[in-house]
Amino acid sequence: MPRLYPLDRIRNIGIIAHIDAGKTTTTETLLYYTGKTHKIGNIDAGTTEMDWMAQEKERGITITAAATTCFWKAKTLAFGSLGQYEFRINIIDTPGHIDFTAEVQRSLRVLDGAVVIFDGKEGVQPQSETVWRQADRYSVARMCYINKLNLIGADFYESVDSIRQRLAPNASPIQLPIGVESELKGIIDLITRKAYVYKDRNALEMVETEIPEDMKKLVEKYRAELIERTVEADEELVNKFLADGVLTEEALLIAIRKSTLAGKFFPILGGDGRRVMVETILDAVVQFLPSPLDLPPVKGIDPNTGNEIERKTSDDEPFTSLAFKIAADPYVGTLNFFRVYSGKLTRGSYVLNTTTGEKERIGRILRMHANEREEVEEIYAGEI
């Protein structure tokens, strides 16, 4: 079976945060808008797809990291020219409770990018700092999403300040919310200088509108900050900005992507994780977070010689993967979650287990959606 999505149209991302920041609810909404599910699961009602264990439904928290795959079509500059492309997004929804932080670390070890979610009422919390440091350890590119801005006490700008003070001085919004708390009704895109609001109070769809008069100065202030914090990643853009004093939309998109991939900048978005503002997360994921091709070749030890070797992210290289999680399934048996760094793996083939030194036959390959399984014949470089 041929590869359906080229490497540059794959994103491997994790959803990470402090407990109760809205990770699972946001993931459920992402799955709904990508067509993966037909309704948005509710934690309180125990109807979420990703929190599938009985213990998770009972307690209303994520205990184990759950993997899924969805697809999203977006207008993007990711390939050098503006166009409409469909992307495959592999998502791992991780626990937020400190007792299960090892699950987060295991997942970040194999992910290329992450969406860090913050509670708009609390800003940076203790576990936010922990998962941020774990992402630093594995050089995972990140974007931030300030959630629950529709709730009483939420403050987008205070949350931005807490991110800058406690985690990353070089983080900056790429959109601003319109309205506060229960009056939250839309967003302003700082890149395009366009505003979007809900059609009505109960609608999910948004329509383009004029930027509110009382927000125009704020938009220009934060857009100027955004430019200053991102052009540094490209000397050509720095010179262009210094010469002209302005940047085109395309140049700004390129600057944000380059600085995000380099770990020098962290885009900040905001909204209510239950509504359509979540679509902007998907657009930002495909535009700014890395594909497997954006990462350096993986390094490892040759089991025969003990020498360090490296493998490029390519289907033509020898098969190399890392198992990052073992789980027991009552219907299948032991499940081995792994990330493929190079080559491809076919069902029925043999691989060398470098821990035991023995060859093992791959009986089945499954693509997981939480606890649901889909049989596949072959898996390629860059996939989970």
Residue pairs with C-beta under 8 A, 6 or more apart in sequence:
1 376
1 377
1 378
3 315
3 380
4 88
5 86
5 87
5 88
7 291
7 292
7 293
7 313
7 381
7 382
8 78
8 79
8 291
8 293
9 85
9 86
9 87
9 88
9 291
10 87
10 88
10 89
10 90
10 291
10 292
10 382
10 383
11 87
11 88
11 89
11 90
11 112
11 113
11 285
11 286
11 289
11 290
11 291
12 90
12 110
12 111
12 112
12 113
12 292
12 339
12 382
12 384
13 89
13 90
13 91
13 92
13 111
13 112
13 113
13 114
13 115
13 285
13 289
14 91
14 92
14 93
14 94
14 104
14 107
14 108
14 111
14 113
14 114
14 115
14 140
15 23
15 24
15 26
15 27
15 91
15 92
15 93
15 94
15 114
15 115
15 117
16 23
16 94
16 96
16 104
16 108
16 114
16 115
16 116
16 117
16 131
16 134
16 135
17 23
17 96
17 116
17 117
17 118
17 127
17 128
17 131
18 96
18 118
18 119
18 122
18 125
18 126
18 127
18 128
18 131
19 61
19 95
19 96
19 97
19 98
19 127
20 61
20 96
20 119
21 96
21 117
21 118
21 119
21 122
21 125
21 128
21 147
21 148
22 117
22 119
22 147
22 148
22 273
23 62
23 93
23 94
23 96
23 117
24 41
24 43
24 48
24 50
24 51
24 62
24 93
25 40
25 41
25 42
25 43
25 48
25 273
25 274
26 115
26 117
26 145
26 147
26 273
26 278
26 281
27 50
27 68
27 91
27 93
28 37
28 40
28 41
28 48
28 49
28 50
29 40
29 273
29 274
29 275
29 278
30 70
30 91
30 278
30 281
30 282
31 37
31 49
31 50
31 68
31 70
32 38
32 39
32 40
33 276
33 278
33 279
33 282
34 70
34 71
34 72
34 89
34 282
35 70
35 71
36 68
36 69
36 70
36 71
36 369
37 49
39 47
40 274
41 47
41 48
41 49
41 50
41 51
42 48
43 51
43 60
44 60
46 57
46 58
46 60
48 57
49 68
49 369
49 370
50 62
50 66
50 68
50 93
50 370
51 57
51 60
51 61
51 62
51 63
51 66
52 66
52 370
52 371
53 63
53 64
53 371
55 63
56 62
56 63
56 64
61 95
61 96
61 97
62 93
62 94
62 95
62 96
62 97
62 100
63 95
63 97
63 100
64 95
64 100
64 103
64 327
65 92
65 93
65 94
65 95
65 103
65 104
65 106
65 107
65 325
66 92
66 93
66 368
66 370
66 371
67 90
67 91
67 92
67 93
67 337
67 368
67 369
67 370
67 384
68 90
68 91
68 93
68 368
68 369
68 370
69 88
69 89
69 90
69 91
69 367
69 369
70 88
70 89
70 91
71 86
71 87
71 88
71 89
72 86
72 87
72 89
72 282
72 285
72 286
73 84
73 85
73 86
73 87
74 84
74 85
74 87
74 282
74 283
74 286
74 287
75 82
75 83
75 84
75 283
76 82
76 83
76 84
76 85
76 283
76 286
76 287
77 250
77 253
77 254
77 257
77 287
78 85
78 257
78 286
78 287
78 291
79 85
82 250
85 286
87 286
89 282
89 285
89 286
90 383
90 384
92 107
92 111
92 384
94 103
94 104
94 107
94 131
95 101
95 103
95 104
96 127
97 127
98 126
98 127
98 130
101 127
101 130
101 131
101 134
103 325
104 131
104 134
105 134
106 324
106 325
107 324
107 325
108 114
108 131
108 134
108 135
108 137
108 138
108 140
109 138
109 322
109 324
110 322
110 324
110 338
110 339
110 384
111 138
111 140
112 140
112 141
112 289
112 290
112 291
112 292
112 294
112 295
113 140
113 141
113 142
113 143
113 285
113 289
113 290
114 135
114 140
114 141
114 142
114 143
115 142
115 143
115 144
115 145
115 281
115 285
116 128
116 131
116 132
116 135
116 142
116 143
116 144
116 145
117 144
117 145
117 147
117 273
118 124
118 125
118 128
118 144
118 145
118 146
118 147
118 159
118 162
118 163
119 125
119 147
119 148
120 146
120 147
120 148
120 149
120 151
120 154
120 155
120 156
120 159
120 270
121 148
121 151
121 152
121 153
121 154
121 155
122 159
123 158
123 159
123 161
123 162
123 163
124 159
124 162
124 163
124 165
124 166
124 167
128 167
129 166
129 167
132 142
132 167
132 168
135 142
139 263
141 260
141 261
141 263
141 288
141 289
141 290
142 260
142 266
143 260
143 266
143 267
143 268
143 269
143 281
143 284
143 285
143 288
143 289
144 163
144 171
144 266
144 267
144 268
144 269
145 268
145 269
145 270
145 271
145 273
145 281
146 156
146 159
146 160
146 268
146 269
146 270
146 271
147 270
147 271
147 272
147 273
148 154
148 272
148 273
149 156
149 177
149 180
149 181
149 184
149 270
149 271
149 272
150 181
150 182
150 184
150 272
151 181
152 181
152 182
153 181
154 180
154 181
155 180
156 173
156 176
156 177
156 180
156 270
159 270
160 171
160 172
160 173
160 268
163 171
163 266
163 268
164 171
167 266
168 266
170 229
170 259
170 264
170 265
170 266
171 265
171 266
171 267
171 268
172 222
172 225
172 226
172 229
172 230
172 265
172 266
172 267
172 268
173 190
173 222
173 226
173 267
173 268
173 269
173 270
174 189
174 190
174 191
174 226
174 256
174 267
174 268
174 269
174 284
175 187
175 188
175 189
175 190
175 269
175 270
175 280
176 187
176 188
176 190
176 215
176 218
176 219
176 222
176 270
177 184
177 186
177 187
177 188
177 270
177 271
178 184
178 185
178 186
178 187
178 188
178 195
178 197
178 212
178 215
179 185
179 186
184 271
184 272
185 197
185 198
186 195
186 196
186 197
186 198
186 206
186 209
187 195
187 196
187 270
187 271
187 277
187 280
188 194
188 195
188 196
188 211
188 215
188 219
189 195
189 196
189 280
190 219
190 222
190 223
190 226
191 226
191 249
191 252
191 253
191 256
192 249
193 211
193 219
193 223
194 208
194 211
195 208
195 209
195 210
195 211
195 212
196 206
196 207
196 208
196 209
197 206
197 207
197 209
198 204
198 205
198 206
198 207
198 275
198 276
199 205
199 206
199 207
204 275
204 276
205 276
206 276
206 277
211 219
226 252
226 256
227 241
227 247
227 252
227 255
229 259
229 265
230 252
230 255
230 256
230 258
230 259
230 265
231 237
231 238
231 241
231 247
231 255
232 238
232 259
232 264
233 255
233 258
233 259
233 262
233 264
233 265
234 254
234 255
234 258
234 259
237 247
237 251
237 254
237 255
240 247
240 251
241 247
247 255
253 287
256 265
256 267
256 287
256 288
257 287
257 288
259 265
260 266
260 267
260 288
260 289
261 288
261 290
261 294
267 284
267 288
269 277
269 280
269 281
269 284
270 277
271 277
271 278
271 280
291 382
292 313
292 381
292 382
293 313
293 382
295 313
297 310
297 311
297 312
297 313
298 310
298 311
298 313
298 320
298 341
298 342
299 308
299 309
299 310
300 308
300 309
300 310
300 311
300 320
301 307
301 308
301 309
301 354
302 308
302 309
303 352
303 354
303 357
311 317
311 318
311 320
311 341
311 342
311 343
312 342
313 341
313 342
313 381
313 382
314 342
314 343
314 381
315 342
315 343
315 344
315 380
315 381
316 343
317 342
317 343
317 381
318 342
318 343
319 340
319 342
319 343
319 344
319 345
319 351
320 340
320 341
320 342
320 343
321 338
321 339
321 340
321 341
321 345
321 351
322 338
322 339
322 341
323 336
323 337
323 338
324 337
324 338
324 339
325 336
325 337
326 334
326 335
326 336
326 337
327 334
327 335
327 337
328 334
328 335
329 335
329 371
332 364
332 366
332 373
335 366
335 368
337 368
337 384
338 384
339 383
339 384
340 379
340 380
340 381
340 382
340 383
340 384
341 381
341 382
342 381
343 381
344 378
344 379
344 380
344 381
345 351
345 362
345 365
345 378
345 379
346 362
346 377
346 378
347 362
347 363
347 364
347 365
347 376
347 377
347 378
348 361
348 362
348 363
349 361
349 362
350 359
350 360
350 361
350 362
351 359
351 360
351 362
352 358
352 359
352 360
353 359
353 360
364 375
365 375
365 376
365 377
365 378
365 379
366 373
366 374
366 375
366 376
367 373
367 374
367 376
368 374
